[in-house]
Amino acid sequence: MFAVAEILLIFLVLLLYLIPVAIFMIVLYYIVKNAVKKGILEAENEKIKTPPSKEDENDDD
């Protein structure tokens, strides 16, 4: 009986802590997205440098 109560308590703690954190992160995402759109923040867009493929090397001729 106590094991069920402990499991329910763990789920309650997860709900009380993780759901507000998730909501905060979602709200913060949209705040930052809106600030970038308005030009208040500047977003860096760096492309991932990948080595050229073998097909690209054969296109020289």
SERO-4910 file (N, C-alpha, C, O; in steps of 0.05 Angstrom, whole numbers):
BEGIN
 pado doro    nc1    nc2    nc3   cac1   cac2   cac3    cc1    cc2    cc3    oc1    oc2    oc3
  Met    A     17    -24      0      0      0      0     17     25      0     11     45    -13
  Phe    A     39     24     15     57     47     16     71     52    -10     78     75    -17
  Ala    A     76     31    -25     90     33    -50     73     49    -70     83     65    -85
  Val    A     47     43    -70     28     58    -87     27     87    -80     27    105    -97
  Ala    A     27     93    -54     27    121    -44     52    135    -52     52    158    -60
  Glu    A     75    121    -51    100    134    -58    101    140    -88    111    160    -97
  Ile    A     91    121   -104     90    125   -133     72    149   -140     79    165   -157
  Leu    A     49    150   -127     31    173   -132     43    199   -123     40    220   -135
  Leu    A     59    199   -101     72    223    -91     93    232   -111     97    255   -116
  Ile    A    108    213   -123    128    219   -143    115    232   -167    125    252   -177
  Phe    A     93    221   -176     79    233   -199     68    261   -192     68    278   -210
  Leu    A     59    265   -168     49    291   -160     71    311   -160     68    334   -169
  Val    A     95    303   -150    118    321   -150    126    328   -179    132    351   -185
  Leu    A    126    308   -196    133    313   -224    113    332   -237    121    350   -252
  Leu    A     88    328   -231     68    346   -242     71    375   -232     68    394   -247
  Leu    A     77    377   -206     79    404   -194    104    419   -204    104    444   -205
  Tyr    A    125    405   -210    150    418   -218    155    419   -248    163    439   -258
  Leu    A    149    397   -261    156    396   -290    137    411   -308    145    423   -328
  Ile    A    111    410   -301     92    424   -318     96    454   -318     96    466   -339
  Pro    A     99    467   -295    105    496   -295    131    502   -310    133    523   -323
  Val    A    151    485   -307    176    490   -321    172    488   -351    183    504   -367
  Ala    A    156    469   -360    151    465   -389    135    489   -399    140    500   -421
  Ile    A    115    498   -384     99    522   -392    117    546   -394    115    562   -413
  Phe    A    135    550   -374    153    573   -374    172    572   -399    177    592   -411
  Met    A    182    548   -406    199    546   -429    184    552   -455    196    565   -473
  Ile    A    159    544   -457    144    550   -481    138    580   -483    141    591   -505
  Val    A    131    592   -461    126    621   -461    152    636   -468    152    655   -483
  Leu    A    174    628   -456    200    641   -462    208    638   -491    219    656   -503
  Tyr    A    202    615   -503    208    610   -531    194    631   -549    206    643   -566
  Tyr    A    168    635   -543    153    654   -559    161    683   -554    160    700   -572
  Ile    A    170    689   -529    180    716   -523    205    721   -539    208    743   -551
  Val    A    224    702   -539    249    706   -554    244    706   -584    256    722   -598
  Lys    A    226    689   -594    219    689   -622    208    716   -631    215    726   -652
  Asn    A    191    728   -615    179    754   -621    200    776   -620    200    794   -636
  Ala    A    218    774   -601    240    794   -598    258    793   -622    268    813   -631
  Val    A    264    769   -632    281    766   -656    267    778   -680    279    791   -697
  Lys    A    241    772   -682    225    783   -705    225    813   -705    227    825   -726
  Lys    A    223    826   -682    222    855   -680    249    868   -681    251    892   -683
  Gly    A    270    852   -680    297    863   -682    309    870   -655    331    882   -655
  Ile    A    296    864   -633    307    870   -607    331    851   -601    351    860   -591
  Leu    A    328    826   -608    349    807   -606    359    800   -634    344    800   -653
  Glu    A    385    792   -635    396    784   -661    402    754   -659    416    745   -641
  Ala    A    393    739   -678    398    710   -679    421    705   -697    421    715   -720
  Glu    A    439    688   -688    461    680   -706    453    654   -720    443    635   -707
  Asn    A    457    654   -746    450    631   -762    475    620   -774    483    627   -796
  Glu    A    488    601   -760    512    590   -770    506    563   -782    494    545   -769
  Lys    A    514    559   -807    509    533   -820    530    513   -810    553    520   -804
  Ile    A    522    489   -808    540    467   -800    558    461   -823    549    456   -846
  Lys    A    584    462   -818    603    457   -840    606    427   -844    615    413   -826
  Thr    A    598    418   -867    600    390   -874    621    387   -896    623    404   -914
  Pro    A    636    365   -895    655    361   -917    640    356   -943    618    345   -943
  Pro    A    652    364   -966    638    359   -992    635    329   -997    652    313   -990
  Ser    A    613    323  -1009    608    295  -1015    624    286  -1040    635    303  -1054
  Lys    A    626    260  -1044    641    250  -1067    628    258  -1093    642    262  -1113
  Glu    A    602    261  -1094    588    270  -1118    597    298  -1126    599    305  -1149
  Asp    A    601    316  -1105    609    343  -1111    637    344  -1122    643    361  -1139
  Glu    A    655    326  -1113    682    325  -1123    683    316  -1152    701    325  -1167
  Asn    A    665    299  -1161    664    289  -1188    651    309  -1208    652    304  -1232
  Asp    A    640    330  -1198    626    349  -1216    645    369  -1229    636    387  -1243
  Asp    A    671    367  -1223    690    387  -1234    694    385  -1264    700    405  -1277
  Asp    A    690    361  -1275    695    358  -1304    671    362  -1321    672    360  -1345
***
